[in-house]
């Protein structure tokens, strides 16, 4: 993966898919490098740019990075521009 300004590297503390919201794993607060897991409805630090197996490094775009981020969305049908999205399980977002 090429170097991108503002992109952070963390260690995956579970198998992670690309384009999912992640949070710092609070059960591993002294780990170096810092470990991340999927965020559910809680705050998240960023969005994974690639998938990673447990123990592998994963690139994360911080949630305050300029521009837009691709995030996997769990919906029953197509969504329109301007639809409100909410945090969902396993790092996804949903329209319900």
C-alpha angles and dihedrals in degrees: 000000000000120000113265125192111250096014114129131207123223135166115253111237090190134017106290130196124212121266096027131127115250137189134198111274102242092195088067102042096145095047118123115236096032114252127227135199134182116293117225117184094329127092117291133209097214150309126286115245095194138019121258138186120232109290095019125114117257129197113233127192106214116242090243097052114127116257131024132315129211110234126179110249126205108212137149094221141005116301128220129230108274096029111146113243127202135198114271137182123291095024096298131122128226139195093228 
